[in-house]
Amino acid sequence: MKLAHATTMLPTFMPVATQAAIKGLTAEQVESLGVSLILNNTYHLNLRPGLEVLKAAGGAHKFQGWKQNLLTDSGGFQLVSLSKFTTITEEGALFASPFTGEPTMLTPEESISIQHTIGADIIMQLDDVVSSLTTGPRVREAMERSVRWLDRCIAHHERSGKKDMQNLFAIVQGGLDLELRDQCLDEMIKRKEGVAGFAIGGLSGGEEKGMEHQLRTPNKVLKEISWQMCSGELSNAAQTSFLKIVCSLDRRSTASEPRPGPRYSMGIGFAEDLLVCVALGVDMADCVFPTRTARFGVALTHRGPLNLRLSKHAKDLKPIDDTCPCPTCSDRTPRAILHHTVTHETAAAHAITLHNITFQAQVMGRARSAILNGTFPQYLRSFFAEYFGDTGYPEWCVNALRSVGVDLLENDSKARVIPGQGAKWEYADS
């Protein structure tokens, strides 16, 4: 994917630099890890430092010292995450600043103008986002408004003269209603000449579910919905599978009508989720997961997440991963020092962040190489065998990959399958 500042190889994972910085790392450090595309948050940059500062700096690239590609969201996600501060009208979203209480109207045109000032290589349409668990007329209303707002974003972007330098992506909405998703996608593909790519949005928002009051992250929505669909537990009235939502873009692709631009799955970060999404045709993903989890002392490895706060690491002098090329592992920083300092010293969180970003880049980079070499099914089998082999494969992953012709259990009669999400995580001390 050739953009104004660099070429980004696909598929790729984008680390999230919400306020023009990945916590604890310099732009040079992030670039040194091989990252060529990061995400900034339009809503937050508009509030602080504000457009006047960004204009004076020459855009967000120069402001944060980032020489590679940059994607900005439109502010639409904040319609959910900051909903108590927001009123939605056809004109736009009326925000009350969480810092000062000052009212601000964010229209589709204003969102695009802000992103023009930021100078991102990929900019997102303003969409009307509702909670992923919302049902009823509000979901259709938000979907149809997102299409109308896309028209306004396209028109404003084309009038700006910046179309050759900044690439506008549409965002498919419709909640967990597959029919609405299809309608939205059909309408947006009609506008494909005005957009450079398509994103799958609206599958996040932090809703609580059940008695456990777990956060319903995009990763959990993906697992719960797609696993139910693949195992036959979704009724016809609940055809809301993430798998079908992603695959609907492929259904629009034929030999005479190629796929309409890159596909971006918003808010996906777990390794198994990334690889399932790539198998379904996704090119790009972003999530705060690898950097946020690093600050809680969790290192991501090819054998699963490693909770370095657990006492079993207190005397362990091995690095996180002997084979990892990140600065933390290359310097053989022992697990023990990370265990003793991760909750007390920011340096430990920085060290794990360097590792986790490298891990995400490796997962996607190896997927890319395998696709080019024609060995992607083998890569999936080897990754899942190493990552889940000792605990059992999540059933939703097995079924999801079978839907695209990849059988994780092929030639492995001893493999176990775990019902449900099958998340691999170390919670308790040991």
Disulfide bonds with the S-S distance in Angstrom:
none
